[in-house]
Structures are given as C-alpha cells and as structure tokens.
Amino acid sequence: MKRQYTILIADRNPHVRAFLKREMEAEGYKVRLARNGSEVLKWVFGCDPLHLVVIDPELPDVNELDILRRLEERIPTLPFIIHGFLLEYNESFALSTAVAFVEKGGKSIERLRTVAVEMLQKANPRHSRMLKGMRLSQGESMNGTEHKNRQ
C-alpha cells in the first residue's frame, strides 16, 4: 500500500493556500491548511501526524522566528519549507528550523514540488522509492539560497 504523506500549508493569502492545496493534492499528498500561526500550532500539536510544513514567513498573529523555534522544540524531525518572497527571507531562518527556502514566484510551484519530495525523502528514507515517483523525475536538486541545512 502506498503511503500518503500529510503536508500542512500555512499562508496568509487564501488564494495561495487554495492553489498550493490543489497542486499538492494532485501530486498525491493529503493537505491541511492554516491561515495564521495559531492554526499552525493547532495542526502541529494535534493528533494527526504531519510529514512536512510549507510555511509563509509573514503569517499573521506570530513572529516567524518564534513559531519556527517552538515547532522545532516540539518536533525536531518535522521538515519545513519556507515559502516566501526573497525580501522576507531572513538568514536567521537557516539557524532555526528552516530546512529549505523556496521563493514565491511564477514557477515556484514546480520548485516547491521538487523540494517537498527531497525533504520527505530525507525525513523518511525507508519510503524514498515511492517519493521518487511522485516528482523527482524533474532532476532538480536543492542549491543556493533555496536550500538551507539545519545547523
């Protein structure tokens, strides 16, 4: 049986949330949505396990660094993709919980799909073969400012 991964998409813009949900569900992921920091915490600390969080660094009602640190303290193995504009990117994300950064833009959904597969492969090496079939066939790898390792 194929394992279904659950992704939390947290973005301040309802249109972005809906678009990312539709695109990621088309890739076979189960998607949960959050519109603010409180909802992110509710999902992460809830009963349903999450495998990946895609988070807008400018969510209302929270400081981005505080929420990332709280989440990493609670679930240090949970991978994150910071999905924002380069102007919003803060190098300190790389020092907290940010595992990858994907800049919002016209073709960012392709990059987001690729990075999601790569992040899930790292976090779930036993299911790596199934993930390769989901999107890694694009042949991209993370580099530059789009990927920051935990330190």
Contacts in CASP RR format, 6 or more apart in sequence:
PFRMAT RR
TARGET T0000
AUTHOR 0000-0000-0000
METHOD contacts of the structure
MODEL  1
MKRQYTILIADRNPHVRAFLKREMEAEGYKVRLARNGSEVLKWVFGCDPL
HLVVIDPELPDVNELDILRRLEERIPTLPFIIHGFLLEYNESFALSTAVA
FVEKGGKSIERLRTVAVEMLQKANPRHSRMLKGMRLSQGESMNGTEHKNR
Q
2 130 0 8 1.000
3 127 0 8 1.000
3 130 0 8 1.000
4 28 0 8 1.000
4 29 0 8 1.000
4 30 0 8 1.000
5 29 0 8 1.000
5 30 0 8 1.000
5 51 0 8 1.000
5 52 0 8 1.000
5 120 0 8 1.000
5 124 0 8 1.000
6 29 0 8 1.000
6 30 0 8 1.000
6 31 0 8 1.000
6 32 0 8 1.000
6 48 0 8 1.000
6 49 0 8 1.000
6 50 0 8 1.000
6 51 0 8 1.000
6 52 0 8 1.000
7 24 0 8 1.000
7 29 0 8 1.000
7 30 0 8 1.000
7 31 0 8 1.000
7 32 0 8 1.000
7 50 0 8 1.000
7 51 0 8 1.000
7 52 0 8 1.000
7 53 0 8 1.000
7 54 0 8 1.000
7 116 0 8 1.000
8 31 0 8 1.000
8 32 0 8 1.000
8 33 0 8 1.000
8 34 0 8 1.000
8 40 0 8 1.000
8 43 0 8 1.000
8 44 0 8 1.000
8 50 0 8 1.000
8 52 0 8 1.000
8 53 0 8 1.000
8 54 0 8 1.000
8 55 0 8 1.000
9 17 0 8 1.000
9 20 0 8 1.000
9 21 0 8 1.000
9 24 0 8 1.000
9 31 0 8 1.000
9 32 0 8 1.000
9 33 0 8 1.000
9 34 0 8 1.000
9 54 0 8 1.000
10 33 0 8 1.000
10 34 0 8 1.000
10 35 0 8 1.000
10 36 0 8 1.000
10 37 0 8 1.000
10 39 0 8 1.000
10 40 0 8 1.000
10 53 0 8 1.000
10 54 0 8 1.000
10 55 0 8 1.000
10 56 0 8 1.000
10 59 0 8 1.000
11 17 0 8 1.000
11 20 0 8 1.000
11 35 0 8 1.000
11 54 0 8 1.000
11 55 0 8 1.000
11 56 0 8 1.000
11 59 0 8 1.000
11 83 0 8 1.000
12 35 0 8 1.000
12 36 0 8 1.000
12 56 0 8 1.000
12 58 0 8 1.000
12 59 0 8 1.000
12 60 0 8 1.000
13 56 0 8 1.000
14 35 0 8 1.000
16 56 0 8 1.000
16 104 0 8 1.000
17 33 0 8 1.000
17 35 0 8 1.000
19 109 0 8 1.000
20 31 0 8 1.000
20 54 0 8 1.000
20 83 0 8 1.000
20 109 0 8 1.000
20 112 0 8 1.000
21 31 0 8 1.000
21 33 0 8 1.000
23 109 0 8 1.000
23 112 0 8 1.000
23 113 0 8 1.000
24 31 0 8 1.000
24 113 0 8 1.000
24 116 0 8 1.000
25 31 0 8 1.000
27 113 0 8 1.000
27 116 0 8 1.000
27 134 0 8 1.000
27 135 0 8 1.000
28 134 0 8 1.000
29 116 0 8 1.000
32 43 0 8 1.000
32 48 0 8 1.000
32 50 0 8 1.000
33 39 0 8 1.000
34 40 0 8 1.000
34 42 0 8 1.000
34 43 0 8 1.000
34 59 0 8 1.000
35 59 0 8 1.000
35 60 0 8 1.000
36 59 0 8 1.000
36 60 0 8 1.000
36 61 0 8 1.000
36 62 0 8 1.000
37 59 0 8 1.000
37 60 0 8 1.000
37 61 0 8 1.000
37 62 0 8 1.000
37 67 0 8 1.000
38 61 0 8 1.000
38 62 0 8 1.000
40 53 0 8 1.000
40 55 0 8 1.000
40 59 0 8 1.000
40 62 0 8 1.000
40 67 0 8 1.000
40 71 0 8 1.000
41 67 0 8 1.000
41 70 0 8 1.000
41 71 0 8 1.000
43 50 0 8 1.000
44 50 0 8 1.000
44 53 0 8 1.000
44 71 0 8 1.000
44 74 0 8 1.000
44 75 0 8 1.000
44 78 0 8 1.000
45 74 0 8 1.000
50 78 0 8 1.000
51 78 0 8 1.000
51 79 0 8 1.000
51 120 0 8 1.000
51 123 0 8 1.000
51 124 0 8 1.000
52 78 0 8 1.000
52 79 0 8 1.000
52 80 0 8 1.000
52 81 0 8 1.000
52 116 0 8 1.000
52 119 0 8 1.000
52 120 0 8 1.000
52 123 0 8 1.000
53 71 0 8 1.000
53 78 0 8 1.000
53 79 0 8 1.000
53 80 0 8 1.000
53 81 0 8 1.000
54 80 0 8 1.000
54 81 0 8 1.000
54 83 0 8 1.000
54 112 0 8 1.000
54 116 0 8 1.000
55 67 0 8 1.000
55 68 0 8 1.000
55 80 0 8 1.000
55 81 0 8 1.000
55 82 0 8 1.000
55 83 0 8 1.000
56 83 0 8 1.000
56 84 0 8 1.000
57 64 0 8 1.000
57 82 0 8 1.000
57 84 0 8 1.000
57 88 0 8 1.000
57 89 0 8 1.000
57 90 0 8 1.000
57 93 0 8 1.000
58 64 0 8 1.000
58 84 0 8 1.000
58 88 0 8 1.000
59 67 0 8 1.000
64 90 0 8 1.000
64 93 0 8 1.000
65 90 0 8 1.000
65 92 0 8 1.000
65 93 0 8 1.000
65 96 0 8 1.000
68 80 0 8 1.000
68 93 0 8 1.000
68 96 0 8 1.000
68 97 0 8 1.000
68 98 0 8 1.000
69 96 0 8 1.000
69 97 0 8 1.000
71 78 0 8 1.000
71 80 0 8 1.000
71 97 0 8 1.000
72 78 0 8 1.000
72 96 0 8 1.000
72 97 0 8 1.000
77 123 0 8 1.000
78 123 0 8 1.000
79 99 0 8 1.000
79 100 0 8 1.000
79 119 0 8 1.000
79 120 0 8 1.000
79 122 0 8 1.000
79 123 0 8 1.000
80 97 0 8 1.000
80 98 0 8 1.000
80 99 0 8 1.000
80 100 0 8 1.000
81 99 0 8 1.000
81 100 0 8 1.000
81 101 0 8 1.000
81 102 0 8 1.000
81 112 0 8 1.000
81 115 0 8 1.000
81 116 0 8 1.000
81 119 0 8 1.000
82 89 0 8 1.000
82 93 0 8 1.000
82 98 0 8 1.000
82 100 0 8 1.000
82 101 0 8 1.000
82 102 0 8 1.000
83 102 0 8 1.000
83 104 0 8 1.000
83 108 0 8 1.000
83 112 0 8 1.000
84 101 0 8 1.000
84 102 0 8 1.000
84 103 0 8 1.000
84 104 0 8 1.000
85 103 0 8 1.000
85 104 0 8 1.000
86 103 0 8 1.000
86 145 0 8 1.000
89 101 0 8 1.000
89 103 0 8 1.000
89 145 0 8 1.000
93 101 0 8 1.000
93 148 0 8 1.000
94 101 0 8 1.000
94 148 0 8 1.000
94 149 0 8 1.000
94 151 0 8 1.000
95 151 0 8 1.000
97 150 0 8 1.000
98 148 0 8 1.000
99 119 0 8 1.000
99 147 0 8 1.000
99 148 0 8 1.000
99 149 0 8 1.000
99 150 0 8 1.000
100 115 0 8 1.000
100 118 0 8 1.000
100 119 0 8 1.000
100 142 0 8 1.000
100 146 0 8 1.000
100 147 0 8 1.000
100 148 0 8 1.000
101 145 0 8 1.000
101 146 0 8 1.000
101 147 0 8 1.000
101 148 0 8 1.000
102 108 0 8 1.000
102 111 0 8 1.000
102 112 0 8 1.000
102 115 0 8 1.000
102 146 0 8 1.000
103 111 0 8 1.000
103 145 0 8 1.000
103 146 0 8 1.000
110 138 0 8 1.000
111 140 0 8 1.000
111 146 0 8 1.000
113 135 0 8 1.000
113 138 0 8 1.000
114 135 0 8 1.000
114 136 0 8 1.000
114 138 0 8 1.000
114 139 0 8 1.000
114 140 0 8 1.000
115 142 0 8 1.000
115 146 0 8 1.000
115 147 0 8 1.000
116 135 0 8 1.000
117 131 0 8 1.000
117 132 0 8 1.000
117 134 0 8 1.000
117 135 0 8 1.000
117 136 0 8 1.000
118 136 0 8 1.000
118 141 0 8 1.000
118 142 0 8 1.000
120 127 0 8 1.000
120 131 0 8 1.000
121 127 0 8 1.000
121 128 0 8 1.000
121 131 0 8 1.000
121 132 0 8 1.000
121 136 0 8 1.000
124 131 0 8 1.000
END
